[in-house]
Amino acid sequence: MRVIAYPVQSLSFTTPRVALGKELTLQWKLPWRVQPGRTRLLATRDNALLVNGEQGWFEIGNATPEAGTLAPWKRYDVRVADIGAAIDADALVLDSKGAVFRWQAGQSPEPVWRSEWPAAHTIVLGLSGGRLFAQCAADSRRSMGVVATQEGKFLWSQKGTGNWVLPVEDLLLMERNDTYNVLVALETSSGKQRWKSKPVRGGISTVIGVVDDMLWVATRESSLCALDLDNGGVRTEVQVKNNRVPLGRLDEEGRLHLCQGLNYQVLDLREGSKLLSYTEFRRTEKAPSTAPGNLAWPGRDGRLVFHDDRGRVWSVSPETPAEPRLLWESPNGLAGIAVSHERLLILENGGSFMALGAEPSHVIRTVI
């Protein structure tokens, strides 16, 4: 079985089902200045990172940080312009001057290339075989290509960019900026177009990922569309129940978890989107509001953790699926959540960063 998930607030192309304690209490909480668009809470496969713009990023382990020093958290002093997922590393990082680094957890970032494009308009992804994908979205310089980092030069480059890009073995799958609602597959080694799909019915909302030999995308008309990886032909189209724009999380077992705040449903994309479970949430004054389903966290025990647009974090359990449990509420909204080392990490727009877990409470008063 092959499952490749499109990373959203993640640096991994897989989404493992996470472990999380049953009864969560505040482990630690500290003030943290959130810079809009610059401060991000990101997940790797085994850990979490807090990216803080010009301050670089912090690798968050499973220990409680010390007041003042934040030890044993490790800080990487790189001014981050972009940080992208990587196949052969934990992340690929672009700094504000165009230098690109390959980073493995616990190790110093390794410089691998320098871009001449404006860093503010450039994104990077790490590929296998010492290669990387880069594209520049500046209006006057829209271009993309693949770089061989050992030689420090492009294997190929061409005009245009991808609205999103997903590497799958020897292909780069994307929706190009100049061909909306059409998917293309470029050969990683040459940039040659292997196939181009017909326009996707309903319009492409977002890419979900690859399960076995099919690429799945969500449409803007409550449906999922699966395309054949060999030729781009439509293999199946599925209407999703009570979900206008089906954004979800694809886990490593090929199951798509959809939750937009009104219901929670799980589809098995290995079986042509077979509906495994469906539950409508009980509508009360304190029920969840609209939720970004592609930022939810599926758990090993069947729970789903998600947040809504009112700054509330919820969990749905198999025992009481119609009644989500409120875990946290932030009056100023949330900048992000993540699950790491059996803890729920919460970054608030109001300037707090905290962890909920099964250990006793600690309050850390320090200013970053």
DAMOSUL-V802717 format. One record per residue. RES is the residue in one letter. SS is DSSP state (helix for helix, strand for strand, loop for the rest). PHI is phi in radians with two decimals (NA if undefined). PSI is psi as a letter, one per 30 degrees, with the letter a starting at -180 (none if undefined). Layout:
RES;SS;PHI;PSI + RES;SS;PHI;PSI
This chain:
M;loop;NA;k + R;loop;-2.07;k + V;strand;-2.33;k + I;strand;-2.24;j + A;strand;-1.67;k + Y;loop;-1.26;k + P;loop;-1.33;k + V;loop;-2.17;j + Q;loop;0.86;h + S;strand;-2.59;l + L;loop;-1.97;g + S;loop;-2.18;k + F;loop;-1.57;g + T;loop;-2.27;l + T;loop;-2.14;j + P;loop;-1.21;k + R;loop;-1.32;k + V;strand;-1.59;l + A;loop;-1.73;k + L;loop;-2.63;k + G;loop;-1.04;l + K;loop;-1.21;e + E;loop;-1.80;j + L;loop;-1.78;k + T;strand;-2.23;l + L;strand;-1.22;j + Q;strand;-1.51;e + W;strand;-2.74;l + K;strand;-2.62;k + L;strand;-2.53;l + P;strand;-1.16;k + W;loop;-2.63;k + R;loop;-1.32;j + V;loop;-1.66;k + Q;loop;-1.70;j + P;loop;-0.94;k + G;loop;1.39;f + R;loop;-2.05;e + T;strand;-1.68;k + R;strand;-2.41;k + L;strand;-1.79;j + L;strand;-2.13;l + A;strand;-1.93;k + T;loop;-1.72;a + R;loop;-1.14;e + D;loop;-2.05;f + N;loop;-2.68;a + A;strand;-2.40;k + L;strand;-2.15;k + L;strand;-1.99;j + V;strand;-1.61;k + N;strand;-2.26;h + G;helix;1.03;c + E;helix;-1.22;f + Q;helix;-1.50;g + G;loop;1.42;b + W;strand;-2.45;l + F;strand;-1.96;k + E;strand;-1.59;j + I;strand;-1.69;j + G;loop;-1.56;a + N;loop;-1.69;g + A;loop;-1.63;l + T;loop;-1.26;k + P;loop;-1.23;k + E;loop;-1.43;k + A;loop;-1.07;k + G;loop;1.53;e + T;loop;-1.59;f + L;loop;1.12;g + A;loop;-1.08;k + P;loop;-1.63;g + W;loop;-1.02;k + K;strand;-1.87;k + R;strand;-1.81;k + Y;strand;-1.97;j + D;loop;-1.53;i + V;loop;-2.26;k + R;loop;-1.31;j + V;strand;-1.46;k + A;strand;-1.68;e + D;strand;-2.68;k + I;strand;-2.37;k + G;strand;-2.22;l + A;loop;-1.18;l + A;strand;-2.49;k + I;loop;-1.36;e + D;loop;-1.85;g + A;loop;-2.78;l + D;loop;-1.40;f + A;strand;-2.92;l + L;strand;-2.08;k + V;strand;-2.11;k + L;strand;-1.90;k + D;strand;-1.60;l + S;loop;-1.19;f + K;loop;-1.82;g + G;loop;1.71;f + A;strand;-1.33;k + V;strand;-1.99;k + F;strand;-2.15;k + R;strand;-1.66;k + W;strand;-2.21;k + Q;loop;-2.00;k + A;loop;-0.94;k + G;loop;1.43;f + Q;loop;-2.05;l + S;loop;-1.20;k + P;loop;-1.02;k + E;strand;-1.77;j + P;strand;-1.17;k + V;strand;-2.22;f + W;strand;-2.97;l + R;strand;-2.28;k + S;loop;-1.59;k + E;loop;-1.65;f + W;loop;-1.37;l + P;loop;-1.09;k + A;helix;-1.06;e + A;helix;-1.15;f + H;helix;-2.02;g + T;strand;-2.03;k + I;strand;-2.20;l + V;strand;-2.38;k + L;strand;-2.37;k + G;strand;-1.54;k + L;loop;-1.88;l + S;loop;-1.36;l + G;loop;1.21;g + G;loop;1.19;g + R;strand;-2.03;l + L;strand;-2.48;l + F;strand;-1.78;k + A;strand;-2.40;k + Q;strand;-2.56;l + C;strand;-2.05;k + A;loop;-1.84;g + A;loop;-1.09;k + D;helix;-0.94;e + S;helix;-1.52;f + R;helix;-2.38;h + R;loop;-1.11;j + S;strand;-2.77;l + M;strand;-2.65;l + G;strand;-3.12;l + V;strand;-2.03;k + V;strand;-1.91;k + A;strand;-1.55;j + T;loop;-1.20;f + Q;loop;-1.14;e + E;loop;-1.52;f + G;loop;1.24;h + K;strand;-2.53;l + F;strand;-1.24;k + L;strand;-1.29;e + W;strand;-2.84;l + S;strand;-2.63;l + Q;strand;-2.72;l + K;strand;-1.26;l + G;loop;1.77;l + T;loop;-2.43;l + G;strand;-1.82;k + N;strand;-1.11;e + W;strand;-2.65;l + V;strand;-2.40;k + L;strand;-2.28;j + P;strand;-1.37;k + V;strand;-2.40;j + E;loop;0.92;c + D;loop;-1.69;g + L;strand;-2.18;l + L;strand;-2.02;j + L;strand;-1.63;k + M;strand;-2.85;l + E;strand;-1.90;j + R;strand;-1.23;l + N;loop;-1.17;f + D;loop;-1.79;g + T;loop;-2.43;i + Y;loop;-1.08;k + N;loop;1.16;g + V;loop;-2.13;k + L;loop;-1.78;k + V;strand;-2.29;l + A;strand;-2.13;j + L;strand;-1.82;k + E;strand;-1.26;k + T;loop;-1.06;e + S;loop;-1.33;f + S;loop;-2.26;f + G;loop;1.41;g + K;loop;-1.21;k + Q;strand;-1.33;k + R;strand;-1.50;e + W;strand;-2.71;l + K;strand;-2.40;k + S;loop;-1.41;l + K;loop;-1.32;l + P;loop;-0.95;k + V;loop;-1.33;k + R;loop;-1.12;k + G;loop;1.65;f + G;loop;1.40;k + I;strand;-1.40;k + S;strand;-1.55;e + T;strand;-2.82;l + V;strand;-1.57;k + I;strand;-1.75;e + G;strand;2.66;a + V;strand;-2.00;k + V;strand;-2.20;j + D;loop;0.98;c + D;loop;-1.91;g + M;strand;-2.28;k + L;strand;-1.72;k + W;strand;-1.84;k + V;strand;-2.27;l + A;strand;-1.71;k + T;strand;-1.85;l + R;loop;-1.56;g + E;loop;-2.22;h + S;loop;1.07;h + S;strand;-2.42;l + L;strand;-2.01;k + C;strand;-2.25;k + A;strand;-1.98;k + L;strand;-1.98;k + D;strand;-1.25;k + L;loop;-1.18;f + D;loop;-1.37;e + N;loop;-2.44;f + G;loop;1.40;g + G;loop;-1.29;l + V;strand;-1.28;k + R;strand;-1.66;e + T;strand;-2.78;l + E;strand;-2.27;k + V;strand;-2.28;k + Q;strand;-1.43;k + V;loop;-1.67;k + K;loop;-1.29;k + N;loop;0.87;h + N;loop;-2.62;j + R;loop;-1.12;e + V;loop;-2.19;j + P;loop;-1.32;i + L;loop;-1.49;k + G;strand;-2.70;l + R;strand;-1.93;k + L;strand;-1.62;j + D;loop;-1.54;l + E;loop;-1.24;f + E;loop;-1.70;g + G;loop;1.47;g + R;strand;-1.76;k + L;strand;-1.75;k + H;strand;-1.76;j + L;strand;-1.97;k + C;strand;-2.65;j + Q;loop;-1.96;g + G;loop;1.84;f + L;loop;-1.78;f + N;strand;-2.72;l + Y;strand;-2.34;k + Q;strand;-2.39;l + V;strand;-2.16;k + L;strand;-2.06;k + D;strand;-1.67;j + L;helix;-1.34;f + R;helix;-1.24;f + E;helix;-1.91;h + G;loop;1.19;h + S;loop;1.24;h + K;strand;-1.07;k + L;strand;-1.35;j + L;strand;-1.57;e + S;strand;-2.76;l + Y;strand;-2.64;k + T;strand;-2.45;k + E;strand;-1.48;k + F;loop;-1.32;k + R;loop;-1.18;k + R;loop;-1.51;j + T;loop;-2.32;l + E;loop;-1.11;f + K;loop;-1.81;g + A;loop;-1.31;l + P;loop;-1.06;k + S;loop;-1.70;a + T;loop;-1.00;k + A;strand;-2.22;k + P;loop;-1.39;j + G;helix;-1.12;f + N;helix;-1.39;g + L;helix;-1.94;g + A;loop;-1.39;l + W;strand;-2.19;j + P;strand;-1.32;k + G;strand;-1.80;l + R;loop;-1.14;f + D;loop;-1.57;g + G;loop;1.65;f + R;loop;-1.35;l + L;strand;-2.23;k + V;strand;-1.87;k + F;strand;-2.58;l + H;strand;-2.23;l + D;strand;-1.91;a + D;loop;-1.44;g + R;loop;-1.89;g + G;loop;1.37;g + R;strand;-1.95;k + V;strand;-1.89;k + W;strand;-2.22;l + S;strand;-2.27;k + V;strand;-1.96;k + S;loop;-1.94;l + P;loop;-1.12;f + E;loop;-1.25;e + T;loop;-2.32;i + P;loop;-1.16;f + A;loop;-1.45;f + E;loop;-2.21;i + P;loop;-1.01;k + R;strand;-1.73;k + L;strand;-1.34;k + L;strand;-1.75;e + W;strand;-2.77;l + E;strand;-2.38;k + S;loop;-2.07;j + P;loop;-1.16;f + N;loop;-1.73;g + G;loop;1.52;l + L;strand;-2.01;k + A;strand;-1.59;f + G;strand;2.88;l + I;strand;-2.32;l + A;strand;-2.71;l + V;strand;-2.07;k + S;strand;-2.65;k + H;loop;0.91;h + E;loop;1.08;g + R;strand;-2.19;k + L;strand;-1.70;j + L;strand;-1.67;k + I;strand;-2.28;k + L;strand;-1.97;j + E;strand;-1.68;k + N;loop;-1.07;f + G;loop;-1.25;f + G;loop;1.89;h + S;strand;-2.28;k + F;strand;-2.26;k + M;strand;-2.59;l + A;strand;-2.29;k + L;strand;-1.89;k + G;strand;-2.75;a + A;loop;-1.66;g + E;loop;-1.63;l + P;loop;-1.09;l + S;loop;-1.35;k + H;loop;-2.36;k + V;loop;-2.08;k + I;loop;-1.91;k + R;loop;-1.89;j + T;loop;-2.62;l + V;loop;-2.02;k + I;loop;-1.64;none
